Amino acid sequence: MKISCKIQMKFKEKKIAEISHESLKVDNNGFIKSEINNKNIIYTIQSESLGSFLSTADDLIASQILSEKILNSSHKGK
């Protein structure tokens, strides 16, 4: 069985989307395809097993949450 999904994350600014995309690119390499479309990041996950798919999606979301917290806290300091 092949499982596939697209996750779109929307940002208020294109620059923030680009920073977030670059910060997660290293972890996602080989596991998740990603592209920036204006102020959005579109992630594509494909897997042969449900367990692997869920782990990958969970890691992506947790990493994105952490990235967003760091970006928000550094943005507030300015």
DOLO-773167 format. One record per residue (C-alpha): residue in one letter; x, y, z. Coordinates in steps of 0.05 Angstrom, whole numbers, padded with zeros to 5 digits, always signed. Layout:
BEGIN
AXYZ...
//
This chain:
BEGIN
M+00000+00000+00000K+00026+00069-00017I+00005+00128+00026S+00013+00200+00002C-00008+00268+00028K+00005+00341+00019I+00009+00389+00078Q+00006+00463+00065M+00031+00512+00117K+00012+00585+00109F+00053+00643+00135K+00040+00717+00142E+00105+00735+00107K+00144+00702+00050K+00210+00714+00087I+00185+00674+00147A+00163+00617+00102E+00232+00617+00069I+00269+00617+00136S+00225+00561+00162H+00233+00521+00098E+00309+00527+00100S+00313+00509+00174L+00275+00444+00163K+00305+00425+00096V+00363+00386+00127D+00318+00342+00170N+00269+00330+00113N+00319+00312+00059G+00302+00244+00030F+00238+00236+00070I+00194+00295+00050K+00191+00336-00013S+00178+00410-00003E+00168+00473-00042I+00154+00546-00028N+00094+00577-00063N+00091+00652-00045K+00077+00653+00031N+00064+00578+00035I+00105+00516+00044I+00077+00453+00011Y+00103+00388+00039T+00092+00321+00004I+00099+00257+00044Q+00099+00188+00013S+00107+00122+00048E+00097+00048+00040S+00071+00038+00111L+00023+00074+00156G+00071+00073+00215S+00126+00105+00176F+00078+00156+00146L+00051+00176+00214S+00121+00182+00244T+00144+00226+00187A+00082+00271+00191D+00089+00276+00267D+00163+00294+00261L+00147+00347+00209I+00092+00379+00250A+00134+00378+00314S+00193+00409+00278Q+00149+00462+00246I+00119+00481+00314L+00189+00488+00344S+00213+00529+00284E+00152+00574+00290K+00164+00585+00365I+00236+00604+00352L+00218+00651+00295N+00163+00684+00336S+00207+00694+00397S+00264+00724+00356H+00215+00768+00318K+00186+00796+00383G+00256+00817+00406K+00262+00866+00348
//
